[in-house]
Amino acid sequence: MTKVVFIERNGHRKEVKAASNTTLLQVAHANNIDMEGACEGSLACSTCHVVVSDEWFAKLPPAHANEEDMLDLTYGVTRTSRLACQIAVKDDLDGLTVSLPSTTRNMMD
């Protein structure tokens, strides 16, 4: 199991364990993290937007163009923003830390 740290909107730090090859969106939902994931991971929204901490960002595979397009449609995007549905947990990501932005945008509503 790999440790993942979520910094919730209220600043609370929540450490959870995640199985390899699960997405951060799945991990968040399994651990009652306040992350919507309106499209259920189909890359059709940006409600699972997370900001990856600087020390971990370079260790992730680069975002595909479709993910970047979805990030262009949300609020609070930073240079280390990613969609949680597109980040798969791997053993070498033990300790991965991500923050939830203060707000998200659900264009499906």
Buried (B, 14 or more C-beta within 10 A) or exposed (E): EBBBBBBBBEEEEEEBEBEEEBBBBBBBBEBEBEBBBBBEBEBBBBBBBBBBBEEBBEEBEEBEEEBBEBBEEBEBBBEBBBBBBBBBBBEEBEEBBBBBBEEBBEEEE
